[in-house]
């Protein structure tokens, strides 16, 4: 769960799409696709110009978080990440034509949504529940591991099964945490759901499947009913 959130946040502010985790096939694929998509050159140039004022912070943050994942509990640092993400999103805009640029715009909006949920009112629950350990242990459950071993399959069904398995596991661990009120749990669920859906979109895009590249926050703001223990 934490890796999904960080993947979106870090991808969204990465000027060079450098490897955040070496095994990330999504980022490797994006670097390759940008190199193979000369029609995107103008919009990629614009994106890099939007990122340039923030390059030193991005490089420092990527280095620090790779050495210490618990940086995600540093509220002020993560709020700065969100501020940069919003600045880049505003600069890059949404009126882009290249398909890959549309994916970048989508991820920027998804990153803003995820970060707003995690580092808003739900942050105390996120921090107090030791969610890094929960995320690591719940992603090792049988349903999650078995689902990813079966790739390639129907990705939508696969991600739904994995999401349900992780949510059931996480809910059992989160509910006893005093600061994890129902409202905060719903916010974390919404962030996780957007994270999973964004990874799904990225996987489908890299496979050449048709994808909807318009992020609609209203689709996720009223869900949370599946977060049950």
N, CA and C of each residue as an Amber inpcrd file, in Angstrom:
protein
   687
   0.8300000  -1.2000000   0.0000000   0.0000000   0.0000000   0.0000000
   0.8670000   1.2530000   0.0000000   1.8910000   1.2870000   0.8860000
   2.7620000   2.4450000   0.9500000   3.5540000   2.5980000  -0.3430000
   4.0390000   1.4930000  -0.9090000   4.7900000   1.5720000  -2.1580000
   3.9120000   2.0980000  -3.2840000   2.6440000   1.7260000  -3.2670000
   1.7430000   2.2350000  -4.3030000   1.5970000   3.7430000  -4.1900000
   1.3770000   4.2280000  -2.9590000   1.2380000   5.6720000  -2.7540000
   2.5040000   6.3970000  -3.1890000   3.6600000   5.8930000  -2.7430000
   4.9110000   6.5580000  -3.0770000   5.2200000   6.4850000  -4.5590000
   4.8710000   5.3760000  -5.1750000   5.0980000   5.2510000  -6.6130000
   4.3980000   6.3720000  -7.3570000   3.1450000   6.6120000  -6.9990000
   2.3840000   7.6630000  -7.6750000   2.9760000   9.0360000  -7.3700000
   3.2480000   9.3090000  -6.0940000   3.7750000  10.6140000  -5.7310000
   5.1190000  10.8820000  -6.3900000   6.0120000   9.8900000  -6.3340000
   7.3450000  10.1010000  -6.8710000   7.3560000  10.1090000  -8.3850000
   6.5500000   9.2510000  -8.9880000   6.4690000   9.2610000 -10.4520000
   5.9850000  10.6160000 -10.9380000   5.0040000  11.1350000 -10.2460000
   4.3800000  12.3730000 -10.7070000   5.3370000  13.5520000 -10.6910000
   6.3460000  13.5430000  -9.8050000   7.2490000  14.6860000  -9.7350000
   8.6280000  14.3770000 -10.2930000   8.7850000  13.2380000 -10.9660000
  10.1030000  12.8480000 -11.4580000  10.3540000  13.4170000 -12.8440000
  11.3710000  14.2420000 -12.9810000  11.6410000  14.8740000 -14.2730000
  12.2740000  13.9210000 -15.2560000  13.0030000  12.9510000 -14.7610000
  13.7310000  12.0720000 -15.6660000  13.1460000  10.6750000 -15.7060000
  12.0550000  10.4390000 -14.9240000  11.4880000   9.1120000 -14.7940000
  12.5590000   8.0990000 -14.3810000  13.4870000   8.5600000 -13.5370000
  14.5430000   7.6720000 -13.0680000  13.9440000   6.6120000 -12.1710000
  14.6790000   5.5290000 -11.9910000  14.1510000   4.3770000 -11.2750000
  14.0620000   4.6690000  -9.7900000  12.8420000   4.6140000  -9.2640000
  12.6270000   4.7810000  -7.8380000  12.8500000   3.4430000  -7.1490000
  12.2520000   2.4130000  -7.6750000  12.5700000   1.0500000  -7.2840000
  13.0050000   0.3210000  -8.5410000  14.1780000  -0.3400000  -8.5350000
  14.7120000  -0.9400000  -9.7570000  13.7510000  -1.8860000 -10.4410000
  12.8790000  -2.5460000  -9.6830000  12.0100000  -3.5490000 -10.2810000
  10.7610000  -2.9570000 -10.9230000  10.6110000  -1.6310000 -10.9030000
   9.3910000  -1.0160000 -11.4020000   9.3070000  -1.1000000 -12.9170000
   8.5270000  -2.0420000 -13.4050000   8.3500000  -2.1890000 -14.8440000
   7.5760000  -1.0210000 -15.4340000   6.7200000  -0.4030000 -14.6450000
   5.9600000   0.7550000 -15.1200000   6.8980000   1.8880000 -15.5110000
   7.8390000   2.2320000 -14.6310000   8.7430000   3.3310000 -14.9260000
   9.7010000   2.9830000 -16.0610000  10.1700000   1.7410000 -16.0830000
  11.0350000   1.3230000 -17.1860000  10.2910000   1.4420000 -18.5060000
   9.0440000   1.0030000 -18.5040000   8.2480000   1.0700000 -19.7170000
   8.0000000   2.4960000 -20.1620000   7.7570000   3.3990000 -19.1940000
   7.5190000   4.8010000 -19.5420000   8.7660000   5.4430000 -20.1440000
   9.9260000   5.1620000 -19.5870000  11.1560000   5.7010000 -20.1590000
  11.3250000   5.2180000 -21.5920000  11.0480000   3.9300000 -21.8010000
  11.1770000   3.3690000 -23.1510000  10.1680000   4.0050000 -24.1010000
   8.9280000   4.1530000 -23.6430000   7.8870000   4.7020000 -24.5050000
   8.1700000   6.1580000 -24.8820000   8.6470000   6.9450000 -23.9240000
   8.9820000   8.3250000 -24.2580000  10.0820000   8.3800000 -25.3070000
  11.0430000   7.4700000 -25.2080000  12.1070000   7.4280000 -26.1950000
  11.6170000   7.0050000 -27.5630000  10.5010000   6.2600000 -27.5990000
   9.9480000   5.7670000 -28.8560000   8.8080000   6.6420000 -29.3750000
   8.5450000   7.7620000 -28.7230000   7.3880000   8.5900000 -29.0890000
   7.8250000  10.0080000 -29.4260000   8.4190000  10.2140000 -30.6150000
   8.8680000  11.5640000 -30.9880000   7.7320000  12.5750000 -31.0520000
   6.4920000  12.1010000 -31.2710000   5.3630000  13.0290000 -31.3250000
   5.0860000  13.6700000 -29.9690000   5.6730000  13.1150000 -28.9120000
   5.4780000  13.6580000 -27.5670000   6.5520000  14.6790000 -27.1980000
   7.5160000  14.9170000 -28.0700000   8.7050000  15.6870000 -27.6930000
   8.3680000  17.0840000 -27.1670000   7.4180000  17.7660000 -27.8040000
   7.0750000  19.1230000 -27.3690000   6.4970000  19.1220000 -25.9610000
   5.5900000  18.1780000 -25.6880000   4.9520000  18.1270000 -24.3730000
   5.9080000  17.6090000 -23.3010000   6.8160000  16.7130000 -23.6750000
   7.8190000  16.2530000 -22.7190000   8.7470000  17.4100000 -22.3520000
   9.0990000  18.2100000 -23.3390000   9.9250000  19.3920000 -23.0750000
   9.2180000  20.3330000 -22.1040000   7.9220000  20.5360000 -22.3210000
   7.1500000  21.3860000 -21.4140000   7.1360000  20.8050000 -20.0100000
   6.9270000  19.4990000 -19.8960000   6.9040000  18.8560000 -18.5850000
   8.2390000  19.0490000 -17.8720000   9.3420000  18.8360000 -18.5860000
  10.6580000  19.0010000 -17.9790000  10.8930000  20.4430000 -17.5400000
  10.3710000  21.3990000 -18.3070000  10.4810000  22.8050000 -17.9150000
   9.6990000  23.0750000 -16.6310000   8.5520000  22.4220000 -16.4930000
   7.7420000  22.5860000 -15.2810000   8.4420000  21.9890000 -14.0610000
   9.2040000  20.9300000 -14.2910000   9.8780000  20.2350000 -13.1940000
  11.1790000  20.9260000 -12.8010000  11.8190000  21.6020000 -13.7410000
  13.1700000  22.1370000 -13.5400000  13.3460000  22.9350000 -12.2460000
  12.4020000  23.8220000 -11.8580000  12.6040000  24.5840000 -10.6170000
  12.6470000  23.7100000  -9.3700000  12.1900000  22.4690000  -9.4820000
  12.0810000  21.6030000  -8.3070000  13.0760000  20.4420000  -8.3430000
  13.9920000  20.4490000  -9.2970000  14.8640000  19.2940000  -9.5070000
  15.7010000  18.9490000  -8.2880000  16.2690000  19.9530000  -7.6210000
  17.1460000  19.6640000  -6.4850000  16.3740000  19.0010000  -5.3540000
  15.1560000  19.4820000  -5.0960000  14.3460000  18.8550000  -4.0420000
  13.9690000  17.4360000  -4.4320000  13.5890000  17.2350000  -5.6940000
  13.1880000  15.9110000  -6.1630000  14.3280000  14.9220000  -6.0010000
  15.5290000  15.3260000  -6.4150000  16.6910000  14.4370000  -6.3140000
  16.9800000  14.0940000  -4.8620000  16.9270000  15.1000000  -3.9870000
  17.1770000  14.8650000  -2.5710000  16.1170000  13.9430000  -1.9800000
  14.8550000  14.1990000  -2.3240000  13.7690000  13.4020000  -1.7570000
  13.8540000  11.9570000  -2.2150000  14.1110000  11.7330000  -3.4980000
  14.2250000  10.3660000  -4.0020000  15.3420000   9.6220000  -3.2910000
  16.4710000  10.3070000  -3.0810000  17.6000000   9.6770000  -2.3900000
  17.2280000   9.3360000  -0.9570000  16.6250000  10.2840000  -0.2630000
  16.2890000  10.0800000   1.1420000  15.2550000   8.9790000   1.3330000
  14.2210000   8.9670000   0.5040000  13.1560000   7.9880000   0.7010000
  13.6200000   6.5890000   0.3300000  14.5790000   6.4730000  -0.5900000
  15.1350000   5.1660000  -0.9090000  15.9530000   4.6160000   0.2470000
  16.5570000   5.5180000   1.0190000  17.3520000   5.0980000   2.1670000
  16.5160000   4.9310000   3.4250000  15.3920000   5.5940000   3.4740000
  14.5660000   5.5580000   4.6800000  13.1020000   5.7490000   4.3100000
  12.3850000   4.6440000   4.1510000  10.9870000   4.7030000   3.7450000
  10.1150000   5.3940000   4.7840000  10.5890000   5.4400000   6.0390000
   9.7970000   6.0800000   7.0900000   9.7070000   7.5920000   6.9170000
  10.3670000   8.1240000   5.9000000  10.1940000   9.5350000   5.5790000
   8.7370000   9.8540000   5.2640000   7.9650000   8.8430000   4.8780000
   6.5440000   9.0850000   4.5830000   5.7810000   9.5240000   5.8270000
   6.3710000   9.3410000   7.0300000   5.7330000   9.8020000   8.2550000
   6.1070000  11.2490000   8.5820000   6.9610000  11.8690000   7.7870000
   7.3780000  13.2550000   8.0200000   6.3880000  14.1700000   7.3060000
   5.4480000  14.6990000   8.0710000   4.3200000  15.4250000   7.4900000
   4.7650000  16.6290000   6.6640000   5.6800000  17.4180000   7.1920000
   6.0820000  18.6340000   6.4790000   6.7880000  18.3060000   5.1710000
   7.6330000  17.2750000   5.1680000   8.3300000  16.8840000   3.9390000
   7.3400000  16.4080000   2.8920000   6.3560000  15.6230000   3.3230000
   5.3930000  15.0910000   2.3680000   4.4480000  16.1790000   1.8610000
   4.1540000  17.1580000   2.7000000   3.3360000  18.2820000   2.2290000
   4.0950000  19.0820000   1.1720000   5.4150000  19.1540000   1.3100000
   6.2190000  19.8330000   0.2950000   6.1800000  19.0490000  -1.0160000
   6.2040000  17.7110000  -0.9220000   6.0730000  16.8750000  -2.1170000
   4.7460000  17.1600000  -2.8090000   3.6820000  17.2440000  -2.0250000
   2.3600000  17.5130000  -2.5960000   2.2990000  18.9000000  -3.2280000
   2.9150000  19.8700000  -2.5850000   2.9410000  21.2260000  -3.1370000
   3.6400000  21.2370000  -4.4930000   4.7550000  20.5310000  -4.5870000
   5.4930000  20.4600000  -5.8500000   4.6700000  19.7360000  -6.9030000
   4.0210000  18.6540000  -6.5040000   3.1800000  17.9110000  -7.4440000
   2.0990000  18.8100000  -8.0290000   1.4510000  19.5940000  -7.1710000
   0.3920000  20.4980000  -7.6450000   0.9590000  21.5870000  -8.5500000
   2.1330000  22.1010000  -8.1950000   2.7520000  23.1290000  -9.0330000
   3.0580000  22.5930000 -10.4260000   3.5990000  21.3810000 -10.4830000
   3.9310000  20.7810000 -11.7770000   2.6590000  20.5090000 -12.5640000
   1.6370000  20.0140000 -11.8840000   0.3710000  19.7200000 -12.5500000
  -0.2400000  20.9850000 -13.1330000  -0.2110000  22.0720000 -12.3510000
  -0.7670000  23.3350000 -12.8220000   0.0220000  23.8710000 -14.0090000
   1.3330000  23.7380000 -13.9500000   2.1920000  24.2130000 -15.0340000
   1.9950000  23.3810000 -16.3000000   1.9310000  22.0670000 -16.1340000
   1.8210000  21.1670000 -17.2860000   0.4360000  21.2370000 -17.9110000
  -0.5790000  21.3840000 -17.0740000  -1.9470000  21.5080000 -17.5570000
  -2.5450000  20.1940000 -18.0110000  -3.7350000  20.2940000 -18.6010000
  -4.4670000  19.0980000 -19.0340000  -4.7510000  19.1030000 -20.5280000
  -4.4550000  20.2070000 -21.1650000  -4.7320000  20.3150000 -22.6000000
  -3.5530000  19.7550000 -23.3890000  -3.3570000  18.4450000 -23.2710000
  -2.2490000  17.7720000 -23.9550000  -2.8220000  16.8030000 -24.9770000
  -2.0650000  16.5520000 -26.0200000  -2.5520000  15.7150000 -27.1110000
  -1.8990000  14.3400000 -27.1440000  -0.6260000  14.2830000 -26.8020000
   0.0920000  13.0090000 -26.8230000  -0.4930000  12.0700000 -25.7750000
  -0.7210000  10.8400000 -26.1380000  -1.3540000   9.8940000 -25.2220000
  -0.5300000   9.6980000 -23.9590000   0.7810000   9.6040000 -24.1110000
   1.6310000   9.4090000 -22.9470000   1.5970000  10.6280000 -22.0260000
   1.4830000  11.8130000 -22.6160000   1.3570000  13.0270000 -21.8080000
   0.0490000  13.0220000 -21.0230000  -0.9960000  12.4580000 -21.6050000
  -2.2710000  12.3390000 -20.8950000  -2.1220000  11.4360000 -19.6710000
  -1.3040000  10.3860000 -19.8120000  -1.0500000   9.5060000 -18.6730000
  -0.3220000  10.2690000 -17.5750000   0.6680000  11.0690000 -17.9500000
   1.3950000  11.8760000 -16.9780000   0.4370000  12.8200000 -16.2510000
  -0.4340000  13.4980000 -17.0020000  -1.4040000  14.4110000 -16.3890000
  -2.3260000  13.6600000 -15.4290000  -2.7390000  12.4500000 -15.8280000
  -3.5930000  11.6320000 -14.9720000  -2.8790000  11.3020000 -13.6640000
  -1.6200000  10.8820000 -13.7580000  -0.8800000  10.5050000 -12.5590000
  -0.6520000  11.7030000 -11.6430000  -0.4460000  12.8600000 -12.2110000
  -0.2920000  14.0560000 -11.3870000  -1.5520000  14.3200000 -10.5700000
  -2.7110000  14.1930000 -11.1980000  -3.9740000  14.4090000 -10.4800000
  -4.2140000  13.3080000  -9.4580000  -3.8760000  12.0790000  -9.8210000
  -4.0370000  10.9720000  -8.8760000  -3.1330000  11.1680000  -7.6690000
  -1.9040000  11.6400000  -7.9070000  -0.9730000  11.8880000  -6.8120000
  -1.5210000  12.9350000  -5.8560000  -2.1100000  13.9790000  -6.4010000
  -2.6930000  15.0310000  -5.5730000  -3.8250000  14.4670000  -4.7210000
  -4.6720000  13.6320000  -5.3240000  -5.7940000  13.0360000  -4.6020000
  -5.2850000  12.1460000  -3.4690000  -4.3530000  11.2510000  -3.7890000
  -3.8160000  10.3250000  -2.7870000  -3.1660000  11.0980000  -1.6460000
  -2.3020000  12.0430000  -1.9950000  -1.6120000  12.8000000  -0.9600000
  -2.5510000  13.6100000  -0.0900000  -3.5710000  14.1910000  -0.6840000
  -4.5400000  14.9770000   0.0850000  -5.2740000  14.1120000   1.0960000
  -5.5790000  12.8840000   0.7140000  -6.2720000  11.9710000   1.6230000
  -5.3480000  11.4960000   2.7450000  -4.1390000  11.0730000   2.3800000
  -3.2150000  10.5030000   3.3620000  -2.6820000  11.5670000   4.3130000
  -2.3520000  12.7430000   3.7800000  -1.7110000  13.7710000   4.5980000
  -2.6720000  14.8760000   5.0170000  -3.9410000  14.5600000   5.0050000
  -4.9570000  15.4300000   5.5630000  -5.3530000  14.9180000   6.9360000
  -6.6480000  14.8380000   7.1940000  -7.1430000  14.4110000   8.5050000
  -6.7350000  12.9820000   8.8450000  -6.5110000  12.1430000   7.8450000
  -6.1980000  10.7300000   8.0890000  -4.7450000  10.4970000   8.4780000
  -3.9180000  11.5440000   8.5090000  -2.4870000  11.3340000   8.7290000
  -2.1930000  10.6770000  10.0680000  -2.9070000  11.0550000  11.1300000
  -2.6290000  10.4660000  12.4470000  -2.8600000   8.9650000  12.4290000
  -3.8910000   8.5090000  11.7300000  -4.1400000   7.0710000  11.5870000
  -3.0300000   6.4300000  10.7640000  -2.6560000   7.0660000   9.6610000
  -1.5830000   6.5920000   8.7900000  -0.2880000   6.4090000   9.5750000
   0.0210000   7.3770000  10.4410000   1.2640000   7.3510000  11.2210000
   1.1770000   6.3780000  12.3960000   0.1100000   6.4590000  13.1700000
   0.0270000   5.6930000  14.4130000  -0.1220000   4.1970000  14.1900000
  -0.6460000   3.8020000  13.0400000  -0.9010000   2.3790000  12.7870000
   0.3180000   1.6400000  12.2630000   1.4510000   2.3540000  12.1130000
   2.6520000   1.7410000  11.5210000   2.2950000   1.1200000  10.1760000
   1.7670000   1.9350000   9.2990000   1.1800000   1.4370000   8.0600000
   2.2160000   0.8770000   7.0890000   3.4830000   1.2500000   7.2550000
   4.5220000   0.6450000   6.4150000   4.5670000  -0.8550000   6.6600000
   4.6090000  -1.2360000   7.9360000   4.6590000  -2.6630000   8.2690000
   3.3830000  -3.3590000   7.8330000   2.2350000  -2.6980000   8.0030000
   0.9680000  -3.2810000   7.5660000   0.9770000  -3.4880000   6.0610000
   1.4280000  -2.4760000   5.3300000   1.4620000  -2.5920000   3.8770000
   2.3510000  -3.7150000   3.4100000   3.5160000  -3.8660000   4.0570000
   4.4390000  -4.9210000   3.6570000   3.8770000  -6.2990000   3.9710000
   3.3160000  -6.4620000   5.1580000   2.8150000  -7.7820000   5.5390000
   1.5480000  -8.1460000   4.7820000   0.6790000  -7.1610000   4.5230000
  -0.5740000  -7.4690000   3.8300000  -0.3510000  -7.7220000   2.3490000
   0.7570000  -7.1870000   1.7740000   1.0210000  -7.4930000   0.3800000
   1.6860000  -8.8330000   0.2100000   1.9280000  -9.5340000   1.2980000
   2.4940000 -10.8770000   1.2220000   1.4350000 -11.9500000   1.4360000
   0.1710000 -11.5420000   1.5670000  -0.8860000 -12.5230000   1.7660000
  -1.0510000 -13.3710000   0.5160000  -1.5930000 -14.5540000   0.6980000
  -1.6760000 -15.5250000  -0.3940000  -2.3890000 -14.9780000  -1.6120000
  -3.5330000 -14.2800000  -1.4050000  -4.3150000 -13.7960000  -2.5370000
  -3.5120000 -12.8070000  -3.3800000  -2.7410000 -11.9560000  -2.7050000
  -1.9730000 -10.9360000  -3.4080000  -0.8380000 -11.5730000  -4.2030000
  -0.0540000 -12.4390000  -3.5350000   1.0830000 -13.0610000  -4.2040000
   0.6300000 -13.9680000  -5.3330000  -0.4200000 -14.7480000  -5.0940000
  -0.8950000 -15.6690000  -6.1300000  -1.4090000 -14.9000000  -7.3360000
  -2.0990000 -13.7770000  -7.0940000  -2.6380000 -12.9930000  -8.2020000
  -1.5530000 -12.4830000  -9.1200000  -0.4650000 -11.9800000  -8.5510000
   0.5860000 -11.4380000  -9.3970000   1.4250000 -12.5250000 -10.0490000
   1.4640000 -13.7110000  -9.4770000   2.1630000 -14.8180000 -10.1340000
   1.4190000 -15.2650000 -11.3680000   0.1050000 -14.9970000 -11.4410000
  -0.7060000 -15.4680000 -12.5570000  -0.7040000 -14.5150000 -13.7470000
   0.0010000 -13.3910000 -13.6860000   0.0420000 -12.4710000 -14.8230000
   0.6420000 -13.1760000 -16.0430000   0.2360000 -12.8260000 -17.2660000
  -0.8350000 -11.8860000 -17.5580000  -2.1980000 -12.5560000 -17.5550000
  -3.1670000 -11.8930000 -16.9580000  -4.5590000 -12.3430000 -16.9540000
  -5.4130000 -11.1030000 -17.1700000  -6.6930000 -11.2070000 -16.8670000
  -7.5560000 -10.0320000 -16.9320000  -7.1480000  -9.0920000 -15.7960000
  -6.5100000  -7.9670000 -16.1510000  -5.9210000  -7.1060000 -15.1330000
  -6.9600000  -6.4850000 -14.2070000  -8.1260000  -6.1530000 -14.7310000
  -9.1480000  -5.5460000 -13.8880000  -9.5710000  -6.5050000 -12.7950000
  -9.8420000  -7.7420000 -13.1550000 -10.2310000  -8.7470000 -12.1650000
  -9.0870000  -9.0050000 -11.1970000  -7.8750000  -9.0890000 -11.7160000
  -6.7080000  -9.3400000 -10.8750000  -6.5440000  -8.2580000  -9.8200000
  -6.5940000  -7.0020000 -10.2260000  -6.4050000  -5.9170000  -9.2800000
  -7.5470000  -5.8440000  -8.2760000  -8.7560000  -6.1590000  -8.7050000
  -9.8780000  -6.1770000  -7.7700000  -9.6580000  -7.2320000  -6.6990000
  -9.2120000  -8.4170000  -7.1080000  -8.9660000  -9.4960000  -6.1500000
  -7.8450000  -9.1230000  -5.1880000  -6.7710000  -8.5490000  -5.7280000
  -5.6510000  -8.1650000  -4.8770000  -6.0520000  -7.0520000  -3.9150000
  -6.8110000  -6.0880000  -4.4180000  -7.2480000  -4.9800000  -3.5790000
  -8.1290000  -5.4780000  -2.4450000  -9.0600000  -6.3590000  -2.7540000
  -9.9440000  -6.8980000  -1.7210000  -9.1530000  -7.6460000  -0.6560000
  -8.1620000  -8.4380000  -1.0930000  -7.3650000  -9.1950000  -0.1380000
  -6.5570000  -8.2990000   0.7800000  -5.9250000  -7.2890000   0.2110000
  -5.1200000  -6.3750000   1.0140000  -6.0080000  -5.5750000   1.9620000
  -7.1730000  -5.1350000   1.4920000  -8.0720000  -4.3530000   2.3390000
  -8.5610000  -5.1460000   3.5410000  -8.9110000  -6.3970000   3.3250000
  -9.3670000  -7.2340000   4.4400000  -8.2650000  -7.3890000   5.4770000
  -7.0530000  -7.6210000   4.9920000  -5.9110000  -7.7660000   5.8910000
  -5.6370000  -6.4610000   6.6300000  -5.6080000  -5.3490000   5.8960000
  -5.2840000  -4.0570000   6.5060000  -6.3530000  -3.6170000   7.5000000
  -7.6110000  -3.8640000   7.1760000  -8.6990000  -3.4310000   8.0580000
  -8.5740000  -4.0600000   9.4400000  -8.2110000  -5.3390000   9.4740000
  -8.0620000  -6.0280000  10.7650000  -6.9640000  -5.3940000  11.6120000
  -5.9590000  -4.8240000  10.9540000  -4.8410000  -4.2390000  11.6770000
  -5.0920000  -2.7720000  12.0310000  -5.8880000  -2.0990000  11.2170000
  -6.0970000  -0.6670000  11.4150000  -7.1740000  -0.3560000  12.4430000
  -8.2180000  -1.1530000  12.4880000  -9.3540000  -0.8490000  13.3580000
  -8.9720000  -0.6810000  14.8310000  -8.0420000  -1.4810000  15.3910000
  -7.7110000  -1.3130000  16.8110000  -6.9360000  -0.0360000  17.1190000
  -6.4200000   0.6630000  16.1240000  -5.6410000   1.8810000  16.3630000
  -6.5810000   3.0150000  16.7770000  -6.4040000   3.5880000  17.9880000
  -7.3530000   4.5980000  18.4900000  -7.5730000   5.7800000  17.5510000
  -6.5310000   6.2230000  16.8590000  -6.6800000   7.4020000  15.9970000
  -7.3320000   7.0820000  14.6570000  -7.5960000   5.7970000  14.4100000
  -8.1840000   5.4010000  13.1220000  -9.7050000   5.3750000  13.2090000
 -10.3020000   6.5480000  13.1730000 -11.7600000   6.6320000  13.1470000
 -12.2700000   6.1300000  11.8040000 -13.5710000   5.8880000  11.7310000
 -14.1530000   5.4020000  10.4770000 -13.8930000   6.3910000   9.3440000
 -14.0590000   7.6770000   9.6310000 -13.8290000   8.6840000   8.6000000
 -12.4100000   8.6520000   8.0670000 -11.4340000   8.4900000   8.9600000
 -10.0340000   8.4330000   8.5240000  -9.7400000   7.1530000   7.7630000
 -10.3390000   6.0630000   8.1920000 -10.1610000   4.8070000   7.4600000
 -10.7170000   4.9220000   6.0440000 -11.8420000   5.5920000   5.9120000
 -12.4340000   5.7770000   4.5810000 -11.4950000   6.5910000   3.6960000
 -10.8780000   7.6280000   4.2570000  -9.9370000   8.4340000   3.4780000
  -8.7440000   7.5950000   3.0220000  -8.2260000   6.7440000   3.9070000
  -7.1050000   5.8870000   3.5210000  -7.5380000   4.8670000   2.4810000
  -8.7500000   4.3520000   2.6290000  -9.2630000   3.4260000   1.6160000
  -9.3370000   4.1140000   0.2560000  -9.8550000   5.3270000   0.2340000
  -9.9870000   6.0490000  -1.0360000  -8.6210000   6.2760000  -1.6750000
  -7.6280000   6.6230000  -0.8500000  -6.2730000   6.8240000  -1.3750000
  -5.7170000   5.5240000  -1.9340000  -5.9150000   4.4350000  -1.2060000
  -5.4180000   3.1330000  -1.6570000  -6.1060000   2.7080000  -2.9420000
  -7.4020000   2.9410000  -3.0150000  -8.1650000   2.5510000  -4.2000000
  -7.6770000   3.3180000  -5.4320000  -7.4560000   4.6120000  -5.2810000
  -6.9300000   5.3950000  -6.4020000  -5.5380000   4.8980000  -6.7780000
  -4.7360000   4.5610000  -5.7750000  -3.4100000   4.0260000  -6.0660000
  -3.4710000   2.7560000  -6.8780000  -4.3170000   1.8340000  -6.4630000
  -4.4590000   0.5720000  -7.1940000  -5.0030000   0.8060000  -8.5910000
  -5.9880000   1.6800000  -8.7100000  -6.5630000   1.9510000 -10.0230000
  -5.5460000   2.6180000 -10.9470000  -4.6820000   3.4440000 -10.3960000
  -3.6660000   4.1070000 -11.2060000  -2.6120000   3.1240000 -11.6890000
  -2.2230000   2.2070000 -10.8080000  -1.2770000   1.1690000 -11.2260000
  -1.9100000   0.2990000 -12.3050000  -3.1900000  -0.0050000 -12.1360000
  -3.9120000  -0.7860000 -13.1480000  -3.9190000  -0.0500000 -14.4810000
  -4.2270000   1.2450000 -14.4580000  -4.2410000   2.0170000 -15.6910000
  -2.8680000   2.0010000 -16.3500000  -1.8200000   2.1740000 -15.5390000
  -0.4750000   2.1570000 -16.0940000  -0.1360000   0.8320000 -16.7370000
  -0.5360000  -0.2590000 -16.0720000  -0.2740000  -1.5910000 -16.6220000
  -1.0260000  -1.7890000 -17.9320000  -2.2840000  -1.3800000 -17.9570000
  -3.0810000  -1.5240000 -19.1720000  -2.5180000  -0.6680000 -20.3030000
  -2.0930000   0.5500000 -19.9640000  -1.5310000   1.4350000 -20.9820000
  -0.2760000   0.8240000 -21.6000000   0.6020000   0.2820000 -20.7500000
   1.8390000  -0.2960000 -21.2610000   1.5700000  -1.5280000 -22.1140000
   0.4360000  -2.1770000 -21.8940000   0.0680000  -3.3530000 -22.6900000
  -0.6770000  -2.9750000 -23.9610000  -0.9200000  -1.6770000 -24.1630000
  -1.6220000  -1.2390000 -25.3600000  -3.1220000  -1.3640000 -25.2730000
  -3.6540000  -1.5860000 -24.0590000  -5.1030000  -1.6930000 -23.8900000
  -5.7290000  -0.2950000 -23.8660000  -7.0030000  -0.1720000 -24.2650000
  -7.6770000   1.1340000 -24.1870000  -7.8730000   1.5470000 -22.7300000
  -7.5860000   2.7980000 -22.4340000  -7.7140000   3.2920000 -21.0640000
  -8.4050000   4.6520000 -21.0740000  -9.0720000   4.9710000 -19.9670000
  -9.6900000   6.2820000 -19.7750000  -8.6820000   7.1560000 -19.0410000
  -8.2630000   8.2550000 -19.6630000  -7.1660000   9.0550000 -19.1370000
  -7.6250000  10.3600000 -18.5020000  -8.8830000  10.4440000 -18.1130000
  -9.4020000  11.6230000 -17.4260000  -9.6590000  11.2670000 -15.9670000
  -8.9040000  11.8820000 -15.0530000  -9.0730000  11.5830000 -13.6370000
 -10.3010000  12.3010000 -13.1020000 -11.2040000  11.5540000 -12.4960000
 -12.4450000  12.1040000 -11.9510000 -12.5030000  11.7840000 -10.4590000
 -12.1360000  12.7570000  -9.6330000 -12.0800000  12.5320000  -8.1890000
 -13.4280000  12.1400000  -7.6100000 -14.5200000  12.5950000  -8.2200000
 -15.8480000  12.2990000  -7.6820000 -16.1470000  10.8030000  -7.6950000
 -15.4690000  10.0540000  -8.5440000 -15.6760000   8.6060000  -8.5990000
 -15.1940000   7.9280000  -7.3310000 -14.2740000   8.5790000  -6.6190000
 -13.6420000   7.9460000  -5.4670000 -14.0300000   8.5850000  -4.1410000
 -14.6940000   9.7290000  -4.1790000 -14.9600000  10.4630000  -2.9440000
 -16.0920000   9.8700000  -2.1190000 -16.9360000   9.0890000  -2.7150000
 -18.0810000   8.5370000  -1.9860000 -17.9720000   7.0410000  -1.7520000
 -16.7960000   6.4750000  -2.0620000 -16.6580000   5.0500000  -1.7950000
 -15.8040000   4.8330000  -0.5630000 -15.9630000   3.7320000   0.0580000
 -15.2890000   3.3980000   1.2950000 -16.0520000   2.3190000   2.0190000
 -17.1470000   1.9230000   1.4050000 -18.0020000   0.9200000   2.0430000
 -17.3440000  -0.4470000   2.0770000 -16.3430000  -0.6640000   1.1920000
 -15.6850000  -1.9630000   1.1680000 -14.6690000  -2.1160000   2.2780000
 -14.3810000  -1.0370000   3.0180000 -13.3680000  -1.1100000   4.0540000
 -14.0170000  -1.6260000   5.3320000 -14.1480000  -2.9330000   5.3910000
 -14.7920000  -3.5720000   6.5360000 -13.8530000  -4.6060000   7.1220000
 -13.9930000  -4.8320000   8.4300000 -13.1690000  -5.8480000   9.0700000
 -14.0080000  -7.0760000   9.3580000
